[in-house]
Amino acid sequence: MNDKSVLGHIEDLMAEERRLLAATGLDADEQNRLNEIGVELDQYWDLLRQRRALRDAGENPDQAELRPPGIVENYEQ
């Protein structure tokens, strides 16, 4: 996965998130999907940051890996 495809996936997730947030009265499935999107966005933003950091350090950005939700969701802001 390259930076362009990571960004494309992030943009797709953000578009889906905007559609759900614009809807009124989300049912349980839609609310769950909204939560899943939030986690997945965190994962893909983290992946993009990893790729950029590796590249800046002169390393291969393809060494970056999608980290599990339990890791990215526990980052301190």
N, C-alpha and C positions, 0 to 999 in steps of 0.2 A: 504494500500500500504506500503510495507516495503522498506528499503534502497536498497536492491538488485533490486527490480522492478523499483524503481525510477531511479537508475543508468542504468538499462537496457533500459528504455525509453529514457534517455538522450543519450545513445550510439546510439540508433536507429535514433533519431533526428539528431545527428551529422553525421551519415553515409548518411542520406538523404541530409543534408546540403552540405556535401562534393561532392556528386553526382551532385547537382545543380550547385555548384560553378565551377565544372570541365567542365560543359557544356558550349558551346559557343552560344551566341545569345538567351538568355532566352526570352520567350514570356511573356506577361503580367501575365498570370496565374502562370507561374513558378516563376516569380519575386515576385508575391504576396505570393506564398507558401514559398519562401525563407524568406520573412519578417515575416510570421506567425511562421516559425520554430524558428527564432531568439527570438521572444516573448515567445514562449513555452519553449525554452531552459532556458530563464531567470526565468520563473515560476518554472520549475522543479529544477534548481540549488537552487533557494530560498527555495523550499520545502525541499530539502536535507539538507540545512543549518539549517532550522528550526528543523528538526528531530534530527540532531546532537546536536544542542544547548539544546533542551529539554532533550535529553538523558544525556548530560553532567551536566545538572542541577538536575538530579535525577527524572525528570518528564517522563511521557509517551510520546514517540515520535509519537505515533499515534494521538496525539492531534494536530499535525501540519496540516495545511490546505493549499491547493493550492490557492494562492492569485490571485486576478484578474490582468489582464495585466496593467490596469491603475495604480496599486500600484507598481508592480515590475519594470515597465518601467520608473518610476519617481524617483527611487533610485539614489542618488548621488554616483558617482564612486570615 
